[in-house]
Amino acid sequence: MRNVTPFEINYLGLDSEEFSKLELFTLEQRTIVWLLILIEYFVQFINIPFGIITIRLLYCTSLLHRNLKFILITQSGLIIFEALIRLFFVGPIKYFTGDIFWSQTEFRFTTIEFLVQLPIFSRMIFCHLIIIERICATVFIKCYETKKGRIFTASWIFIFLILSVLNFIHNEEDEANDNLSSQNVTLSSAIIAMLLALIGLFEIILIGVIWKYNKNKLNGFSNSSQLSIIGGKPVVVINVHRRTSEYKLKKRYQYLENMRSALQLAPTILAYFVAGVSTAFSQTFYSIIFEADDFTCEIISQLNNLFIAFINFLIISTTIFFHKILRKNFFKIFNQIFCCAPKITKSHEKSTINKITPTLAQQQTEKYFAMLKGTWD
């Protein structure tokens, strides 16, 4: 059995009992676990450039409200942060220590432990945060587009950090409290996870309701109004007899953008729901099947890690691919990175054509005037 150093015990939370369990694994079992780990790290590696491109596109766009833009940028940043942790901290520690059971939640340095748990906790919060922001955009439609949203952004950041700290303290107390049995603690976690999954299902329905509400408002707005140009400016004339400052193009545009945002974010909300179902399943598995062997528990745990990495990829990609303009800008950046040579060739061809075309046109003109001169002579 491998000797565990004091550093590994005090800071990494390694346990000699885990190494004794690993000795019971066969070569095939070790190969299966490492294969799942490598597949997960491959997905995490893909998440990093996708997340960076997503942040760039969201930062540069003016089509989304600042509140939603900042939420989505922070979401992508936390996914990148989690991928970096899994690749450059968890991976090397698993490899060099040989403990394939080890995860980032076992850090014993408080500050690092809090930081590595932050992306995990964010998956339980950001779905609700997106829904709240979309509800505000729908309810306060008259003034929401013109507000910069500093109070909203500062409020959700403050609440998110407070909840993250409270969640971290609660987890630390549960680990340190020997009076509570692990069965009771895990069972309560499973119940909470299932409740969160049900809330996620409700939020999927709610994003559909938001889309339907804005669509009905936009249709009613279009049917009851008529656009006219008065004083050189576009003004909506109600019942063709009077104009009003309440119904401007900005309001119609806001209804349309709320519909587009709902369609854009619906797959992301669905991905969060699937992540909640996965967490609820793993928590329920650990709370009900107590006599499962170590290999089965490790396979379930690693499958959950792989699934969460794939969910993070879906969260990033759906944010871009289900928005028409962002999707177009993404492929433009993709072509600039990977298709430089064809573009240079095309531009060279265009420049060559532009150089030749005037010469040919001039020759044709001179020939025409020569024929015309011969006719007059």
N, C-alpha and C positions, 0 to 999 in steps of 0.2 A: 504493500500500500504506500502511496506517495506521501512524503512528509510535507505538511503545510507550514509555510513560514509565518512568523508573527505579522508581517505586513499584509499577507494575503488574508489572514484571519481578521485583523483589525480594520482594514480599509476596503478589501474586496468582498468580505463576508464568506470566504471559502470555508468549506467544512470537510473534514477528513472522511466523514460518513458518505459524502457524495462520491468520493473517489473509490470507496469500497463498493458502492453500487455499480460504478462504471466497470469495475473488474468483472462483474457478472455478465456484462454485455458481450455478445458474440461479435465477430468481425462483420457479419452481415448487418447486424443491428447498428453498429457504429457507422457503417457506410451509409445506411439509410438516413440516419440522423444528420450526418455531415452533408449529404446530398441536399436535404431540405434546407439546411443552413445556407449552403452556397446559392441555392435558387433564391432564397429570401434576399441575400446580399446583392444578387444581380438585379433584382427588382428595386432595391434601395438605391443602387448605383444609378439606375435609370431615373429615379425620382429627383436626383440632384439637378441635372441639366434641365429637365422638364420644369422643375420648380423655379429655377433661375429665369428661364424664358417667360414663365407665367408672371413672375413678379415684374419683369421688365414691361410686358404687355399691359398689365394692370396699371402700373405706374404712369405709363405714357398715354393711356386712353382718357378721353374726356366724356365717354359715353355713360359711365357709371357714376353714381353719386359718391361723394367722398367717404361717407360712412361705410357703404358697401365695399368700396374699393379698398379701404384700409383694413376691413375685416378679412377680405380675400387675400390681401398681401400678407397679413400676419399669419393667416392659415397656411399659406404656401411656405412662409419662412419657418414655421414650426415643423412642417413636414420635412423640409431640408435639414433642419437641426436634428430631428429624430434619425434621418438616414445617415447623417454624419456620425452620430453616436453609435448606431448599430455597426457601421463599417469600420470606424477607426478606434473605437473603444471596446465594444463587446466582442467583435470578431477577433482582434489580436489577443484579448484576455482568454477567450475560449481556446484559441489555438495554442498559446504558450503555456497556459496552465493545464490544459487537457480536460477542463471541466466543461463539458457540453451542456450541463444543466444551468450554467451561470447566466444571469440576465442583468440589465442595467439597474434594476430595482434593488439589487443586493449591495450597492455601494454603501460604505459605512462612513463616508465623509459627507456631512450634512448638506453643505452647499451644493456639491456635485449631485448628491442624491435628489435634492429638490429640482435641480435643473433638468436632470434626465427624466424625471417623472412629469415635467411640465407638458411636453407634447402628448403624453398618454392621457393626461387629464383634459387637455384641450379638445380631444375628440368628443368628450361628453358635453362640452360647452358651446362649441362654435356652431353646431347645427341649430341650437336654440337661439343663438345670437343672430344668425342670418334670418331666421323667421321673424324675430322681434324687429329687426331693421326693416324688413319688407312690410310688416304690418304698419310701422310708423310711416313708411313711404306711401302706403295706401290710405291711411286714415288722415294724415296731414298733407294731402296732395296739393292744397292751395299754396302752401308756403314751404314745403319740404325741399323742392328743387332749388330754391334760392338760399337756403340755409347751409352754412358750411359744416355744421354738425360737430363743432369742437366739444360741446358739452356731452353729446351722446358718446363720442369716441373716448373722452376722458372718463366718463362714467363706466363704460363697459370694461375698459382696461383696469380701472381701480377694482371693480367688482370681481373681475376674472382673477386678478392677483390675490385678492383676499380669499376667494373660494379655493384657489390653488394652495395657499398656505394652510388654510383650515383642513383641506383634504390631506395634505402632507402630514400635518400634526396628528390627525385621526389615524392615519395608517401607521405612523410611528408608535402611537400609544397601543394600537392593537398588536403590533409585533412585540412590544416590550411587556405587555400585560400577560403574565403567565396564568392568571386566574381564569381567563376565558379559554375555553377549549377551541381548538382550530376548527372543529365542526360547526360550532355556533357562528363563529366569525365568517367562515366561508359561506354558510347558508344565508346569512344576512346579505353578504355581498352578491350572492346569486339572485336574491329577491330584488335588490336594488337594480341589478343589471337587467332583469326581466322588465321591471317597471320602466326603465329608460328606453328599452326596446319598444314597449307599447307607446310611450310618448313619441318616439321616432315615427311610428306608424301614423299617429295622429298628425304629426307635422307634415308628412307626405300628403295627407288629405287636405291639410290647411294651405299648402302652397298651391294646390289645385283650386281651392276656393278663392285664393287671392287672384289667380289668373282669370278665373271666371268672372269675378266681380269687376276687375278692370276692363275685361272685354265687354261686359254689358254696359258699363259706363261709357266706354268709347263708342260703342254702337249707338247708344241713346244720344250721346253728344253729337255724333255725325248726322243722325236722323232729324234732330230738332234744331240744327243750325245750318247756316249757309255762309260760305266764305265770300267776302267782298273786299275790294280795294277802296279804302276811303282815306283821303289825304295822303296817298302814296304809301300807306301801310296796310298790311293784311289784317282785317278785323272780322270777327265772326258776328253775323247778323242773326239774331234770334227771331224766328217767325217772319223773317224778311222785312220786318217793319221797324225794328229798333236794334240798336247795337248796345253792347254792354261790355264793360271792362272785366267782368268776372269770368267770361268765357273767352280766353285768348288761346292762341296757338300753343302757348307754353303748357296749358292744362291738358290739351289733347295729346301733346307730346309726352307728358308725364304718364298719362294712362297707357300709352303705347310702350313706353320704356318699362313700366311696371309689368306689363304682359311679357315683354322680352326677357326681363330679369327673372320672372317666375319660370319661364321655359328654360332659361339658362341654368338656373339653380336647382330645378327639380331633380335632375340626375345626381347632383351633388348631395342633396338631402337624402335621396335613395341610397347612395353609397354610405352615408353616415348611419342610416337605418340598418343596412346589412352589417356594418361594423358592430353596431349595438347587439344585433342578433348573435353574431359570432362570439362576442364577449359573454353574453348571457348563456350561450351553450357551453362554453368552456368553464364558466363559474358553476353552472349546474352540474356539469360532469364531475368537477372536483368535489362538490358538496354532497353528491349522491353516491357516486361510485368510489367508495373509500378503499376498497381492497384491490384496486387496479395495480398491476405491476409497474415498476419504474419505467420500463421501456414504453409502455402504452401512455403513461402520463407525459413523458418527454415528447412523444410523437404528437400528442394532442396540443401540447404547449408550442412546439415548433410549427405545426400546421397553423395555429392561431397567429403566430408571428408572421408567417408567410402570407396569410390571408390579410392581415392588417397592412402589410407593405403593399400588397396589390390594391387594397382599398385606398390607401394614400395616393397611389398612382391614378386611380379613377377620380378621386377628388380633384387632383390637379388638372387632369386632362379634360374632364367634363366642364370645368370652369371655363376653359378656352374653346373647346370644340362645339359647344352648344350655344355659342354667341357668334353671330354671323361675322361681325367685323373683327373680333378678336381671333377667330379661326382663320380669317383671310390674312391678318397680320402675322399669325404664327407660321403659316406656310411661306409667307414672304421671307421671314427670318430664316426658316429652314432652307429655303432655296439659296439664300445668300451664303449660308454656311457650307452646304454640301453640293451646290450646283454652280460654283463660280465659273468653271471653265466654259460650259455651254453659253452662259450669259455673256462672257467676253467675246466669244465667237459671234453671237448674234449681234452684239453692239458693233463689232468690227464689220460685219456684213452690212449693217444699216449705214455705217459711216461710208463704206465703199459705194453703196448704192446712191447715197446722197451726193457723193463726189461725181459719180458718173452721170446721173440723171440730168443735171443742168447742162452738161456738155452735149448730150444727145438732143436735148430740147433746143439748144442753140443751133445745132447743125440742121435740125428740121426747119427751124425758123428761117435760117439763111437760105436753105433750099427752096422754101416756099416763096420768099421774096425774089429769088432768082427766076423762078418760073413766072411769077407775076410780072417781072420786068421784061422777060422775053415776050410775053403776051402783048404788053403795051407797045413794045418796039415793032 
